Amino acid sequence: MIVCAALLETQAQIPANFTASHVGEYATVEGVVAEIFTSKAGNTFFNIGAAYPNQTFTGYFSLVAINDI
């Protein structure tokens, strides 16, 4: 399981299948990562709930952000 916290200002923990009703909010999204994919540009995407195209939620890490760590 991967838990992504947005800017450490997290107010709520929500299951991945309820994210659509929380647009514009800071929240921790919880769920089982079904697939991880790194694009040719170096961005890493993770699909929660099921593999693409049936995922419940998709998150990503940009190559720029990864290089800044």
C-alpha positions in Angstrom: 0.0 0.0 0.0 1.2 3.5 -0.8 -0.1 6.5 1.1 0.4 9.9 -0.5 0.1 12.9 1.6 -0.5 16.3 -0.1 1.8 19.0 1.2 1.6 17.6 4.8 -1.7 19.6 5.2 -3.8 16.5 5.1 -7.2 16.8 6.7 -8.8 13.5 5.8 -8.0 9.9 4.9 -10.1 8.6 2.1 -10.3 5.4 0.1 -9.3 5.7 -3.5 -12.8 5.0 -4.8 -14.1 8.2 -3.1 -11.6 10.7 -4.4 -13.9 12.1 -7.1 -16.0 13.7 -4.3 -13.0 15.3 -2.7 -11.6 17.4 -5.7 -9.8 20.5 -4.4 -9.3 19.1 -0.9 -6.0 18.0 0.8 -6.4 14.4 1.7 -4.5 11.1 2.1 -5.6 8.6 -0.5 -5.4 5.0 0.6 -5.6 1.8 -1.5 -3.7 -1.1 -2.9 -1.3 -0.3 -5.7 -2.2 -2.5 -8.7 0.3 -1.2 -11.2 3.3 1.1 -11.5 4.5 2.5 -14.8 7.5 4.7 -15.6 7.0 6.7 -18.9 9.8 7.4 -21.4 10.0 10.9 -20.0 10.8 9.4 -16.6 7.5 10.2 -14.8 6.3 7.3 -12.6 2.5 6.6 -12.4 0.8 4.3 -10.0 -2.7 2.9 -10.4 -4.7 2.1 -7.3 -7.5 -0.4 -7.3 -6.8 -2.1 -10.6 -4.5 -1.9 -13.6 -5.0 0.7 -16.3 -7.6 1.4 -17.7 -9.8 0.1 -14.9 -8.0 1.9 -12.0 -9.9 3.8 -9.3 -7.2 6.4 -8.8 -3.9 7.3 -10.6 -1.1 9.2 -8.9 2.3 10.2 -10.2 5.7 11.3 -9.3 7.3 13.7 -11.8 10.9 13.2 -12.8 11.7 16.7 -11.7 10.3 16.1 -8.2 12.2 12.8 -7.9 15.4 14.4 -8.9 14.9 17.1 -6.2 14.8 14.6 -3.4 
